[in-house]
Amino acid sequence: MLKIANSDESEAILDFQQRALLHLAAADPALRVPKICPTVEGHPRTVVVGDGGERHHAWIVTYLEGRFLADLPEHPPALLRDVGRYFGRLDRALSGYGHEAMQRTLRWDLRQAGLAFPCLPAITDPARRRFAEDILDRFANQTSTALDRLRMQVIHNDANDHNVLVPAAGATIRVSGVIDFGDLIWTALVCEPAIAATYALLGKSEPVDAALHVFEGFNAVFPLTEEELALAFELILLRLAMSCLLYTSDAADE
């Protein structure tokens, strides 16, 4: 798969993301994530010049077969636990990775949820806006400080159901791969299962159970501390609020 970055994309951020894939290939070769295909000179990317003279970074990664988790009609508990296990394994492999660009400003980082405050006016329903505002207020007054005391490392940070793959066919439904490392960030480890659980519970008749299955799977592979688990529910609410605010604000701007 050929990928071409916008001409104003930071080379340091691209390098951070691409070298994370190289790190994963070395730390856990059997983990199914896109693999970097180096240039003939051995570099992870190259530069192509557009018709107007603009310079774009381009690179090639392997294509992962499968269908999106979002396309399945239902998500049984065993599959949700496997989602947790897969991201636990991914983060365990990433735990030794570092890069100069990993501590960046990213509005999808739960530790930077304060960036969503200006988006509150985009929610026109007063009750819904007040609900989101209460979550952001708790973040500013409590959650942020609690997060800063927890384990930090580079995580995938976007375990939505369009980034998680399952086999294209077959009776056994399991996670077969993860794509899209564009939101990679150095943040609190517990944010990873919280984000995965947020997407897992959407549309479920028993949303809390769905979230628990994800945490159970993650914890079995990469054990979480009591302090991390104590923040789980609040982080799920925070991700839900951020999603509503950021998407609503973006739609209003278009």
C-alpha positions as CSV (number, residue, x, y, z in Angstrom):
1,M,0.0,0.0,0.0
2,L,1.5,3.3,-1.1
3,K,1.0,6.2,1.4
4,I,1.7,9.8,0.5
5,A,1.7,12.5,3.2
6,N,0.4,16.0,2.9
7,S,3.2,18.4,2.0
8,D,2.9,20.2,5.4
9,E,3.1,17.0,7.4
10,S,5.9,17.0,10.0
11,E,8.7,14.8,9.0
12,A,9.5,14.2,12.6
13,I,6.0,12.8,13.3
14,L,6.1,10.6,10.2
15,D,9.5,9.3,11.4
16,F,8.0,8.6,14.9
17,Q,5.1,6.6,13.4
18,Q,7.2,4.7,10.9
19,R,10.0,3.8,13.3
20,A,7.3,2.5,15.7
21,L,6.3,0.0,13.0
22,L,10.0,-1.0,12.6
23,H,10.2,-1.4,16.3
24,L,7.1,-3.6,16.4
25,A,8.5,-5.8,13.6
26,A,11.6,-6.4,15.7
27,A,9.9,-6.7,19.2
28,D,7.0,-9.0,18.1
29,P,7.5,-10.2,14.5
30,A,4.3,-12.2,14.6
31,L,2.1,-9.3,15.5
32,R,0.0,-8.4,12.5
33,V,0.4,-4.7,11.9
34,P,1.5,-3.0,8.6
35,K,5.2,-3.6,7.9
36,I,7.4,-0.9,6.4
37,C,8.8,-1.8,3.0
38,P,12.1,0.1,2.8
39,T,13.4,1.9,-0.3
40,V,16.3,0.3,-2.2
41,E,18.6,2.5,-0.2
42,G,17.1,1.1,3.0
43,H,15.2,4.1,4.1
44,P,11.6,3.9,5.5
45,R,10.3,6.6,3.2
46,T,11.3,8.8,0.3
47,V,10.3,12.2,-1.2
48,V,8.2,12.8,-4.3
49,V,7.6,16.1,-5.9
50,G,4.1,17.2,-7.0
51,D,3.2,19.1,-10.2
52,G,3.4,22.4,-8.3
53,G,6.9,21.7,-6.9
54,E,5.5,20.7,-3.4
55,R,7.5,17.9,-1.6
56,H,5.6,14.9,-0.2
57,H,6.9,12.1,1.9
58,A,5.9,8.7,0.5
59,W,6.3,5.2,1.8
60,I,5.0,1.7,1.3
61,V,3.6,-0.7,3.9
62,T,2.2,-4.2,3.6
63,Y,-1.5,-4.7,3.1
64,L,-3.4,-6.6,5.8
65,E,-6.2,-8.8,4.6
66,G,-9.4,-8.8,6.6
67,R,-12.6,-7.0,7.3
68,F,-13.3,-4.3,9.9
69,L,-14.6,-5.1,13.3
70,A,-17.3,-2.5,12.6
71,D,-18.7,-4.7,9.8
72,L,-19.5,-7.6,12.1
73,P,-23.2,-7.8,13.1
74,E,-22.3,-8.6,16.7
75,H,-19.3,-8.7,18.9
76,P,-19.4,-11.7,21.3
77,P,-17.6,-11.5,24.6
78,A,-14.7,-13.7,23.4
79,L,-14.0,-11.3,20.5
80,L,-14.1,-8.2,22.8
81,R,-11.6,-9.9,25.1
82,D,-9.4,-10.6,22.1
83,V,-9.5,-6.9,21.2
84,G,-8.2,-6.2,24.7
85,R,-5.5,-8.9,24.4
86,Y,-4.4,-7.7,21.0
87,F,-3.9,-4.1,22.2
88,G,-2.2,-5.4,25.4
89,R,0.2,-7.3,23.3
90,L,0.8,-4.3,21.0
91,D,1.5,-2.0,23.9
92,R,3.7,-4.5,25.6
93,A,5.8,-4.5,22.4
94,L,5.8,-0.7,22.3
95,S,6.8,-0.3,25.9
96,G,10.5,-0.1,25.0
97,Y,10.0,2.4,22.2
98,G,10.9,6.1,22.3
99,H,11.3,8.9,19.9
100,E,12.0,12.6,20.1
101,A,8.6,13.5,18.5
102,M,6.5,11.2,20.8
103,Q,5.4,14.0,23.2
104,R,3.5,16.0,20.7
105,T,0.3,18.1,20.8
106,L,-2.6,15.9,19.7
107,R,-6.2,16.7,20.4
108,W,-7.1,13.0,20.5
109,D,-4.7,12.4,23.4
110,L,-6.8,11.9,26.5
111,R,-4.2,13.7,28.6
112,Q,-4.8,16.8,26.4
113,A,-8.6,16.7,26.7
114,G,-8.5,20.4,27.7
115,L,-8.1,21.2,24.0
116,A,-11.7,20.2,23.5
117,F,-13.1,23.0,25.8
118,P,-13.4,25.5,22.9
119,C,-15.6,23.0,21.1
120,L,-18.4,23.1,23.7
121,P,-20.5,25.7,21.9
122,A,-20.8,23.3,18.9
123,I,-23.2,21.2,21.0
124,T,-26.4,23.1,20.8
125,D,-28.6,21.0,23.1
126,P,-28.1,22.5,26.6
127,A,-28.4,19.2,28.5
128,R,-25.9,17.4,26.3
129,R,-23.5,20.4,26.4
130,R,-23.7,20.5,30.2
131,F,-23.0,16.7,30.4
132,A,-19.9,17.1,28.2
133,E,-18.8,20.2,30.2
134,D,-19.1,18.3,33.5
135,I,-16.7,15.6,32.1
136,L,-14.2,18.2,30.9
137,D,-14.4,20.0,34.3
138,R,-13.7,16.8,36.1
139,F,-10.7,16.2,33.8
140,A,-9.3,19.7,34.5
141,N,-9.8,19.4,38.3
142,Q,-9.2,15.7,39.0
143,T,-8.6,13.3,36.1
144,S,-5.6,15.2,34.6
145,T,-3.6,15.1,37.8
146,A,-4.5,11.4,38.4
147,L,-3.4,10.5,34.8
148,D,-0.1,12.2,35.2
149,R,0.8,9.9,38.1
150,L,0.3,6.7,36.0
151,R,2.6,4.8,33.7
152,M,3.5,6.5,30.5
153,Q,4.5,5.0,27.2
154,V,3.8,5.2,23.4
155,I,0.4,3.7,22.6
156,H,-1.7,3.2,19.4
157,N,-4.3,5.6,20.7
158,D,-7.0,4.9,18.1
159,A,-8.6,1.4,18.8
160,N,-11.8,2.2,16.9
161,D,-13.7,-0.5,15.2
162,H,-12.5,0.6,11.7
163,N,-8.9,0.1,12.7
164,V,-9.3,-3.4,14.1
165,L,-9.4,-6.3,11.5
166,V,-10.9,-9.7,11.8
167,P,-10.5,-12.6,9.2
168,A,-12.3,-12.1,6.0
169,A,-13.8,-15.6,6.2
170,G,-13.9,-18.6,8.6
171,A,-15.9,-19.8,11.6
172,T,-13.4,-18.4,14.2
173,I,-13.8,-14.7,14.7
174,R,-10.7,-13.1,16.3
175,V,-8.6,-10.0,15.9
176,S,-6.3,-10.6,12.9
177,G,-4.6,-7.2,12.7
178,V,-4.5,-3.5,13.6
179,I,-4.0,-0.6,11.2
180,D,-3.6,3.2,11.2
181,F,-0.8,4.5,13.5
182,G,-1.5,8.1,12.7
183,D,-2.6,9.0,16.3
184,L,0.4,7.3,17.9
185,I,1.3,9.2,21.1
186,W,3.2,9.0,24.4
187,T,0.6,9.1,27.1
188,A,-0.9,7.1,30.0
189,L,-0.9,3.4,29.2
190,V,-4.5,2.9,30.6
191,C,-5.8,5.2,27.8
192,E,-5.3,2.4,25.3
193,P,-7.8,-0.1,26.8
194,A,-10.1,2.8,27.7
195,I,-10.3,3.9,24.1
196,A,-10.8,0.4,22.8
197,A,-13.5,-0.2,25.4
198,T,-15.3,3.1,24.4
199,Y,-15.7,1.8,20.8
200,A,-16.6,-1.7,22.0
201,L,-19.5,-0.5,24.1
202,L,-21.2,1.6,21.4
203,G,-24.6,0.1,20.4
204,K,-24.4,-2.7,23.0
205,S,-27.4,-3.6,25.1
206,E,-24.9,-4.2,28.0
207,P,-22.2,-1.5,27.4
208,V,-20.5,-1.9,30.8
209,D,-20.1,-5.6,30.2
210,A,-18.6,-5.0,26.8
211,A,-16.1,-2.5,28.3
212,L,-15.2,-5.0,31.0
213,H,-14.4,-7.7,28.4
214,V,-11.9,-5.4,26.7
215,F,-10.2,-4.6,30.0
216,E,-10.2,-8.2,31.0
217,G,-8.3,-9.2,27.8
218,F,-5.9,-6.3,28.0
219,N,-5.1,-7.0,31.7
220,A,-4.4,-10.6,31.0
221,V,-1.6,-9.7,28.6
222,F,-0.4,-6.4,30.1
223,P,-1.5,-6.2,33.7
224,L,-2.9,-2.8,34.9
225,T,-2.5,-1.4,38.4
226,E,-5.3,-0.6,40.7
227,E,-4.8,3.1,40.2
228,E,-5.1,2.7,36.4
229,L,-8.2,0.6,36.7
230,A,-9.8,3.1,39.0
231,L,-9.7,5.7,36.2
232,A,-11.1,3.4,33.5
233,F,-14.8,4.5,33.6
234,E,-13.9,8.2,33.7
235,L,-11.6,7.8,30.8
236,I,-14.3,6.1,28.8
237,L,-16.7,9.0,29.5
238,L,-13.9,11.4,28.6
239,R,-13.3,9.7,25.2
240,L,-17.0,9.8,24.5
241,A,-17.2,13.5,25.3
242,M,-14.2,14.3,23.2
243,S,-15.5,12.4,20.2
244,C,-18.9,14.2,20.4
245,L,-17.2,17.6,20.8
246,L,-14.5,17.2,18.2
247,Y,-16.7,15.6,15.5
248,T,-19.5,18.1,16.1
249,S,-17.1,21.0,16.0
250,D,-15.5,19.8,12.8
251,A,-18.9,19.4,11.1
252,A,-19.9,22.9,12.2
253,D,-16.7,24.3,10.6
254,E,-17.3,22.7,7.2
